[in-house]
Amino acid sequence: MAPRKEKAEPHSCYFCKVNQMTIDYKDTDTLRRYLSSFGKIVARKRSGVCQWHQRKLANAVKRARFMGLVPYVVQ
């Protein structure tokens, strides 16, 4: 029988830690942290962001894409 893997620590939301209620679409450095190498929005499981901030983050990324601050696709 294989040994059990230890459970990883649960991710804690970065935005909750710094007590940030709004996510600014003009802050591209923060937004790029939550984009994959292909330009897709990273899932909650991988990024460790809470559900409430994930929704805010997705809307901010979409607004930034529309304004041309963040690319839709990276090739």
Wavefront OBJ file of the C-alpha trace (Angstrom):
o trace
v 0.000 0.000 0.000
v 1.375 3.409 -0.974
v 1.902 6.030 1.737
v -0.711 8.740 1.952
v 0.117 12.175 0.679
v -0.059 14.919 3.237
v -2.756 17.459 2.608
v -1.488 20.741 1.272
v -2.279 23.852 3.246
v -5.422 25.577 2.035
v -4.751 28.663 -0.010
v -5.679 31.922 1.580
v -6.946 34.745 -0.568
v -4.321 37.419 -1.271
v -6.957 40.147 -1.527
v -8.537 39.155 1.802
v -5.093 39.184 3.450
v -4.348 42.752 2.368
v -7.979 43.776 3.035
v -8.555 44.917 -0.559
v -12.244 45.069 -1.430
v -11.932 46.388 -4.984
v -9.728 45.117 -7.790
v -8.647 47.858 -10.179
v -8.641 46.919 -13.858
v -5.853 49.477 -14.456
v -3.461 47.606 -12.125
v -2.080 45.306 -14.813
v 0.781 43.967 -12.683
v -1.679 42.412 -10.233
v -3.939 41.145 -13.020
v -1.081 39.451 -14.894
v -0.311 37.487 -11.730
v -3.667 35.723 -12.184
v -3.303 35.021 -15.918
v -1.758 31.857 -17.347
v 1.071 31.906 -19.869
v -1.587 31.677 -22.598
v -3.509 34.682 -21.259
v -6.353 32.713 -19.662
v -7.739 33.559 -16.231
v -6.317 31.108 -13.669
v -8.793 28.931 -11.764
v -9.547 29.468 -8.071
v -8.003 26.146 -7.110
v -4.678 27.165 -8.584
v -4.613 30.839 -7.638
v -5.969 30.491 -4.102
v -8.363 33.422 -4.416
v -11.735 33.271 -2.654
v -14.937 33.013 -4.660
v -15.980 36.633 -4.102
v -12.630 38.043 -5.224
v -12.398 35.585 -8.146
v -15.568 37.106 -9.600
v -14.200 40.623 -9.103
v -10.875 39.549 -10.605
v -12.532 38.040 -13.689
v -14.509 41.223 -14.309
v -11.367 43.348 -13.887
v -9.451 41.176 -16.379
v -12.307 41.383 -18.880
v -12.439 45.170 -18.546
v -8.667 45.435 -18.925
v -8.820 43.273 -22.067
v -11.556 45.456 -23.534
v -9.523 48.608 -22.808
v -6.428 47.028 -24.387
v -4.340 46.904 -21.214
v -4.104 43.097 -21.125
v -4.041 40.891 -24.256
v -6.825 38.445 -25.033
v -4.434 35.739 -26.250
v -0.649 35.353 -25.973
v 0.956 33.469 -28.849
l 1 2 3 4 5 6 7 8 9 10 11 12 13 14 15 16 17 18 19 20 21 22 23 24 25 26 27 28 29 30 31 32 33 34 35 36 37 38 39 40 41 42 43 44 45 46 47 48 49 50 51 52 53 54 55 56 57 58 59 60 61 62 63 64 65 66 67 68 69 70 71 72 73 74 75
